[in-house]
C-alpha cells in the first residue's frame, strides 16, 4: 500500500501557532498525528510539541499498532506535558493519532481534534469530540453540524496534561478505507463533511484535496481565526 500525504499547519489569525503535526512512514504503513495546544492555558505550542515528540520517540522504540501501546504513548505524552507545566503556564493539548499498519487502520484521540476515515469518497467514520457540544449531540439537543456554532464550542472535557485523567478513545471502521483526514478545530469548524467528500472526489492527489478545502476555509474565516492544521492521506 502506498500513501500520498499532504500537510498544512499555520498560525492563522493568531500570534503563535499552538498546533503541531507529525508524519511517519514505515515499511508496513504510516502514522500521523495532529495536536492542538490549549491556548487559554498558555504554552499551548510547547504542549502540542510534547505530544508529537513523545509519539516520535515511542514509535521508534516500541513498534506500532497495539491498543495497549497506543494507550501508553498517550499517557507518556500526558506525563511529559505535566512535567513542563508551571503555576503560570498549566499547558494542555488535544491529540489525534492515525496508525495504518498492514491495511489495518485505527484512530486514537483526546479532545476535539478530529480524524475522518473515507471509503468510496464518503465519510465512513469519524472521531467524536470530547466536548460539551458533543454531549449535547448525544442527548439529542443539537445535530452534529450544530457543534460548530454551539455557545460552549471551546469547552472540551478531555485533554493531555491533566495528570493521568485523560480518556483515550479508539476508533476503527470495517471495510476498505481509501483516504484519511486529521485536523484541529481551526480547520473543521469551517469545512463541512460533505465538502470534504466533494473535494476528495475531484482530487488526484492529497495536496490537491487540501488545496480545495483550504480555498473554502479561506473564504470563510474571520481575521482573528484560530490556528489551522490538517493532514490528508490518500491510499493508493
LOLO-295207 format. One record per residue: z, x, y of N, C-alpha, C in turn; residue in one letter. Coordinates in pm, whole numbers, plus 50000, padded with zeros to 5 digits. Each point is the difference from the previous one (the first is absolute). Layout:
N
ZXYZXYZXYA
...
***
This chain:
236
500005008549881500004991550119500005008950125X
499134996650095499965007050128500614991250108X
500565006450102500684992650106499475004850135X
499434990750075499545002650136501134995750093X
500555009450077501194997550080499715002650147X
500484991050087499935002050144501354996350060X
500375006950106501344998450056499955000950151X
500794991650066500175000650145501484998750030X
500515008450088501344998250055499985004650145X
500524991750090500085003950140501154992750069X
500335004450119501174994650070499754986750067X
498754995249998499724987350064500365000550148X
500734989950046500414999450140501385005750025X
500575006949903501345005550013499945014850037X
501145005550040500055014150040499995009349881X
500524995349885500145008349881499494992449880X
499345006949908499604994049873501145001749901X
500664989149964501135000549908499584996649857X
498694998949975499484997949865499665013449936X
500025000249868499515011549924499164995049883X
498995007749962499144996549887499875012049908X
499664997249875499915010749900499024995849892X
499145009349958499024997749894500025011849905X
500064997249871499975010749900499124995549883X
498945007349974499194997449882500385010049892X
500074995249877500355008449887499054996749886X
499975007849892498964998249898499884986049944X
501124993049983499954986849938499984988550100X
500035003050130500034988950094500285004250143X
500724991450071500245002150142501334993850038X
500655005550100501204994250059499855000350151X
500354989050066499944999250146501234992650051X
500425003550121501204993950056499844998250150X
500564989150051500144997550143501474997250027X
500555006350104501394997850039500054997650150X
500864991050042500134995850139501445002050045X
500255010250083501335002150053500414988850093X
501254996049990500494988750079500385005050138X
499124997050096500135005750133501264996150074X
500524988349978501184995650073501225008249964X
499945007249888501145008349958499885014450048X
498895003950059499785013850042499665008949881X
499185010150025499645009449894499134994249892X
499284989450029499174993749898498965009349944X
499465008950085498995009549952500605009749899X
501255003950021500685009149908500264992849867X
500424987450008500314992449879498774997649915X
498894996150062498804997349921499445012849940X
500125011150073499535012749945500865004149882X
501304997150005500885003149887499564992749875X
499544987550014499544992249885498825006949932X
498985003550075498815005949938500275014349952X
500905007250068500355013449953500694999549865X
500914990449982500684998549871499014996349891X
499094990850028499014996049900499125011849960X
499585008050098499185011649970500745009549908X
501255002750030500795009249918500254994449861X
500404987549993500364994149872498804998149909X
498894995950055498824997949916499455013349949X
500185010550078499565013249955500865005249886X
501264995649998500955005449903500174991749875X
499734986850007500474991549891498984990349944X
498725001350032499034990949942499854987550085X
499624988849937499474989450081500634986249982X
499524991549913500124985850028501124992249931X
500945006449930501074992049941500854993550109X
500374987449978500794992850101501295007350031X
500665005549899501285006750023499835012050092X
498895007249986499745011250090499744995250142X
499214989550013499704994750133501284995450068X
500884993349926501304996150056500755012250050X
499995010749920500705012250039499395006050126X
498665000250010499375005550119500434992650125X
500034986849992500404992150117501465002450034X
500855000749899501415002750027500205014050057X
499215009649953500065013450058499544999950146X
498984992150031499554998650139501104993650085X
500654990049945501114993550069501085010350032X
500375008049901501045010250020499575010550102X
498735003749997499495009950095500144994850143X
499644987450021500124994250135501474999450043X
500884995749910501424999450032500525013750043X
499555010549933500465013550032499565004450139X
498954993850053499485003650132500574991350112X
500694989449966500514990750099501145006150081X
500114995550124501145003250086500484986950062X
501224999950056500464987750066499064995350110X
499335009550064499064996350107498624996249946X
499725003649876498664997949945500104995649853X
500394987449976500134995149863498664995749942X
499115009549983498604997449967499844993149864X
498944992249989499654993249876498474999149991X
499504995849882498554999149981499674989849893X
498854993850015499404992449890499245009949911X
499484995249889499145008149916499244991549901X
498715002649984499224993649894499185010749931X
500135000649868499375010349918499084993449899X
498795005249987499074996049894499815011749907X
500134997549870499675009949899498974993949905X
498865006449986498994996049903499855011549902X
500294997349873499945010349897499344994349876X
498895006449958499264995249883499684985150011X
499574995950120499594986350031501164990350007X
501245004349980501174991550020500495001450144X
500094988850071500355000350142501314992750024X
500815005650089501254993550038500385003950142X
500674990650067500615002550129501525000249984X
500665007850083501434998850022500204999950151X
500914991650048500164999550146501404995850041X
500315003850124501234996050068499624996750144X
500414988350048499724996350139498774991450015X
499315001450114498864991250029498685007350015X
499935012649959498695006149982499394994449873X
498724997549999499394992049893499015007849915X
499854995249876498955004549911499214988149949X
498685001449995499104989649950499165005749887X
499804992049893499065003149894498834990250009X
498795005149984498804991750008499235000749868X
499454988849962499104999349885498834991150039X
498785004749973498794992750039500054996250147X
500505009250082500064998650146500964989150047X
500914995849915501004990150036501405005849978X
500964995550082501385004449980500514994649868X
500325009149910500554996349869501504998750007X
500645008750076501464999750014500385007950123X
501174997050056500515007750111501535000649992X
500565010550058501455000950008500534989250093X
501254996349982500654990050084501065006950085X
499954997350130500885006850094501474997549969X
500815010150023501454998350002500384996850145X
499884987350037500184996350140500504985750011X
500544996750118500434986350028498834990349991X
498845003050060498884990549988499564997749856X
500005010649916499634998049860500964990549930X
501295000850035500984990649943499684985750041X
499514998250123499604986650044498784995049922X
499125009249959498894996149913500534995249866X
500945007449942500584996149872500654986250009X
500604997050113500674987050018499024988850030X
498735003350023499004989950031499984995950145X
500645007850086500064996350142498755004150077X
499335010649956498795004750066499015004549892X
498755002050041498995005449910500015015350010X
499445007049901499945014750011499325004950127X
498954993150044499315004350121500884999150124X
500964990749997500874998050116501055010950015X
500145008849900500895011450015499645008050124X
498715001050029499535008450110500554995450136X
500364987450012500414994450130501454995550001X
500745003349896501384995549987500905006550107X
500974992350050500925005150102500795012149951X
500255000549867500775011049942499095009849928X
498775001350047498985008049933500465014249968X
500795006050087500395014049983501345001949929X
500564989449948501305001049933499795001849850X
500115012349953499825002649858501355000949931X
500024997149871501234998849924500275012249912X
499015008349977500145011849917499325011850069X
500655011749994499405012050058500585012349932X
499235010649996500485012949952500825006550110X
501135005749961500955005450096501244991450011X
500124990249909501154990950001501115004649906X
499885012149949501085005449918500074994349860X
498854999249932499984995649862499974985049981X
499884992550108500034985449990498624993749997X
498975008050019498644994450008499544994849865X
499354988650002499424994149879498545004149990X
499645006749891498625004349980499304989449916X
498924994650051499254989649931498725005949942X
499704996549875498815004949932498984988749987X
498745003450004498934990249987498895005749914X
499644992449898498795002649921499174987349999X
498735001349970499154988249986499075002249882X
499794989649918499115001549887498545000550043X
499165004949911498574999850027499505012350072X
498734999750032499335011350062500295000450150X
500375011550051500175001950143498905009250050X
499344996250108498925008550051500275005750137X
501124996250063500355005650129501484997450029X
500545008450091501394998750041500095002550149X
501024994150062500265002250142501515001050020X
500445010450068501405001750037500065000950151X
500984993150062500024999950146501384996650054X
500255004450123501204996050071499744986950074X
501084994350054499864987150067499165000850126X
499885012050059499125001650115498554997549967X
499655000449871498654996749956499904985449954X
500854996049904499784986849939500354988450092X
500745002550107500244989350096498704994950063X
498995008850007498794996750075498764998349913X
500105002949871498864998649910500404990949886X
499324988849986500344990049900499415003649864X
500644994649897499575003249864498554995949974X
499594988650048498614995849978499025009550071X
500425006050110499165009650069499945013349924X
501115003949939499975011849913498974998149889X
499964987949943499054997049892498565000450050X
499744993850114498644999850056499515014150027X
500875008150059499595013650036499845008949878X
500794997749896499835007549876498654996749936X
499644987349999498764995649937498785006850061X
500015002350129498825005650066500065015150019X
501025006449941500185014450019499475008049883X
499475011650031499525009349898500935011849980X
501075000750078500965010949987501344995650056X
501055007449964501334997050054500025002050152X
499325010250048499965002650143499324988550076X
498944994649943499324988850065500884987549999X
500694997749890500934988749992501065001050110X
500595011750014501005002050106499394998050138X
498805004850019499364998950131499834985450041X
499554991749906499844985750030501344993750039X
501045003149924501304993850026500635005150129X
499875012850028500555005550124499274994150121X
498724997149985499254993750109500594986350031X
500354992549897500654986950021501335001850072X
500805009249949501335002350056499915004150146X
499085008950031499915005450136499694989250103X
499334989549957499664989150093501174990350022X
501105001849925501094990350003501325005550052X
500235013049989501335005450027500295000550151X
501264997950038500385002250140500095015050030X
500155003350127500025014150039501165007649938X
501144993349980501195006749949500204997949850X
498904998249928500114996649858500605011249918X
500484996349882500735009049912499105010949942X
500635010149941499275010249924499154993249893X
498885006249967499074994649900499825010349889X
500274996049877499735008749886499454991649887X
498915005049939499374992749890499265010049911X
500114997849869499245007849903499184990249918X
498705002649990499094992149918499545008349881X
500004993649883499565006649876498984991049932X
498825005349972498994992749923499775007749871X
500094992949889499855006349869498544999949959X
499565010949938498605000749960499825005349861X
***
